[in-house]
Amino acid sequence: MLRAKPRSDVRPAAWAAGGRADRPDRILLIGGTSEIGLAILDALHLSPDTEVLLAGRDAERMTAAAGSLPGRITTLGYDATDPEAAQALVTAAFADGPVDLVISAAGVLTPQGQMDAAPDRAATLIQTNFTSHVTTLLGVADRMRNAGRGTIVVLSSVAAVRPRRANFVYGAAKAGLDAFARGLADSLHSSGVRVLLVRPGFVIGRMTAGMSPAPLATTPAQVGAAVAAGLAGSAAVVWVPASLRPFAVVMRLIPRRVWRRMRS
């Protein structure tokens, strides 16, 4: 177990889950080195007593990330490309009691051209960005449903609204995840468990390094702040930035013959 130094400016996080107004005691971040996931934790201004579980495959980077987080930090080995890893992760995360908040942030962004040339890379992207979330969150939802409480944050993307030719495999994976999250939310209705679906636009960060920012680009910190605000309220879906919501409506209305000519 790794212990991070408490921050001097820690403030209690506003919290709304299952009708309760308190703050989480235990948090699981799936994708323990995710820039957006870590930004969400930072935006929540967690108590030094909060237990944070970072789940990922890069132990060294998770150890480094722990140094900037408040609370009691535990790292768990998890490989999203391993179909057998989901059950082991859920068992380990819930072994010491209920988890109040699960942030599902595992993901990769592989250029479409590389997947066209090597379809096995597309299989890895689908497993990481879609299948692993489904298998893990079904296990999480079962535990939370039995406990009668908990919140699940799912990181989707504006790419889920209408996949583009420039990244249609990535868009397809996010569309699947987006549909899954909405269905999961419906299945958990009245159970005391909440699902918050997050749809950011282009996020400037490590994953998109070297790419030209798209219109309405955002940052991990901005996504983190928007998610924290969403958790403090009753939102079911958070768009980042908020202006993406009407933009997404326009995206759906563009004729296909025009849409297919859009290369970026």
N, C-alpha and C positions, 0 to 999 in steps of 0.2 A: 504494500500500500504506500502511496505517495501522499505526503501532506504539503499542501501549498500554504504559503504565508498569508494570513488574513489581511485584507486591504483595510486601510484606515478609513476609507470613504464608503464602506459597505452600507447600503440602505435596504430595508426590507422591500421585497418585490410585491407589488400589487398582484393579486392572484385570484383567478376565478376558475374553479374546476368542480364540476358536479354540484354546483350550488354553494360551494364553500368559499369563503373569502379569507384565505390564509396563504402561506407560502410553502413550497414543496420541501419536504425533508430529504427525499431521495430522487435523483435525476439520472437517467441513462441517456447518454449521447451515442447513438449508433453512427459510426463514422467519426471516431474520436479525435481526428486531426482536421476535420472539416472547418474551413474558415468561417462559413456561415453558422455552423453549429456552435462553434466557440464564441462567435459574436453574439449569438442568442443568449448563451450563458452569461456573458459579460453584461448584456443589456438588462438582465434580470436582477442584477445587484444582489446576489445571493448572500445569505447569512453564512458566517464562518462555520456554523454547525451543519450546514447542508452537506449531504454526502453526494458526490458526483462520480458517476461511473463512466469512464471513457472507454468505448469499445472499438477496437480497430486492429490492424495488422502491423502498424509501424510503432513498436514499443518506444523507440527512441524519440520520435516526434511527439508521442503522447506524453512522455515524461517531460519534455520541454514545454508543452502546452500547459501542463499541470502547474508550472511555476507561476503562471499569470492568473490562476483561478483561485477564488476564495474557497474555503470549505475543506472537507476531507475527500481527497481524490484517490480513486481506485482505478487501475487500468485492467481491462479484460481483453484477452486475445480474441479477435473476430475477423474472419476473412469472408467478405461478402460474395466472393466467387466460389466459395465452398458450399454446395447445397446442404451439407450436413451440419453447418455451423449454427443455423438459426435456433434449433432446439437447445443446443448447449449454451448459447448466449442467454436465452430467456431463463433457463434453469439457474445459471450462475447469477444473473442480475436480481432475480427474485428470491434467492436463497436466504437472504438475511431479512426479508420482509417486503412489503409492498413498495412499488416504485410509483411515485406521484406524477412524474413527468418523463415521457420518452420522446426524444427528438430523433427522428429518422432522417439522417443526413448523408448516408453513404452514397457516393456517386463518382462517376468518371465522365469525361467529355473527350471522346475520341473523334478526330476529324473524319468526315464522311468518306473522303478519298481513301484513307487507310483501311476502312472497313470494306469498301468496294473491292480493294485488292486482296484483302485477307478477311473473309467472312467470319473466321473464328474470333476476330476482335469484336465483331458485332455481337456474337454470342456472349462474350465477356461483358460488354456494355449492358446488354439486356438483363443478364444475371445480376449485375451490380446495381443497376438503376431501377429495376422493376422487380424481378423475381425474389431477390433477397429481402426486399421490403415486405412483400406479400407474406412470405413464410415466417419472417420474424414478427411482424405486427399481428398476425393472426394469433400467435402464441402470447404476445403481450396483451392483446385485447381479451383473451380468455382469462388471464390472470387478473386483469383490472376489473372485468365484468364480475368475477367471483368476489372481488374485494368491494365492489360497488362504488369505486371511485378511481380517478386517474385522468390524465390528459395525454394525448398523443399528438405530436406536431409532425406533419408530413411535408417535406420540401418537394413541391412540384415545380412547374416552370410555365412561363407564358408559351413556351414551345409546345406545351400540351394542347393548346387551343387549336392550332392548325400547323402540323409539321411542314417544314419547308424543304425544298429539294437539297439545300445546302447541308442539312443535318437531319434527314428524315428518320434515321434509325434512332437517334437521340430523342427526337420529337415523339416517335412512336412509343418509346419506353416511358417517357414522361406522361403521355396520354393514357397509357395503361395504368400507371401509378396514380394519376389524378382520378381516374374512374374508380379504381380500387378504394382510394381514400374516401370518396363520396359514398360509395356503397358501405364501407366500414362504418362511417358516421351514422348512416341510416340503421345499420344492424345494431348499433350501440345506443340508439335513441332510448331514453328513459332508464338507462342502466346506471347512470351516475358517471359514465365515462364520456369524455369529450374528445372530438377530433378537430384539430385546427389545420386546415389546408392552406399552404403558403405558395403563392404563385409569383415569384420574382421575375423580372425581366433579365436582361444581360447584366451579369454581376462582374464587376471589374475585380479580379483577384488572381490567385495562383492558377486556378483551373483555366482561366481565359487569357493567360499571359501570351502576348504576341498577337492577339486578335484585335481587330478594330472594334471599339465599343459601338453597340447598336443604339438607336434612339431610345431615350428614356432609360439609359444605363443607370445602375445603382451600385452600391458597395456592400460588402458583408456587414459593416456597422449599421448601415441604413436598414438592411433586412433584419438584423438583430433587434433594432429599436422598434420596427414595425411589428415584429412577432411579439415582443414584450407588451406592446400596447394592445395587440389582439388578445393575448392571454388575460390581460387585465379587464377586458370587456367580455362581450358575448358573441363575438364574430365567429362565423364558421369558415370563412375564407378571407385571407389577407392578400391583397395585391401590392406589390412593391416595385415602383411607386404606385400610389393609389390611382394615378392617371392611366395606368395600364388597363383598368377595367373597361372604360369606353373604347380604348384602342383595340381591345380584344374583340369587341362587338364589330368594329369595322373590319378586322381581319377576316371574320367569318363571312362577310358580305362581298369581299373581293371576288370577282369571277375567276374561275379556275384557270382559264386561258391566260389571264393576267398574272395570277399567283404563281404559276409554274415558271414564268420568266424571271421571277425574283431570285437572284443568285445569292444574296447575303441576308 
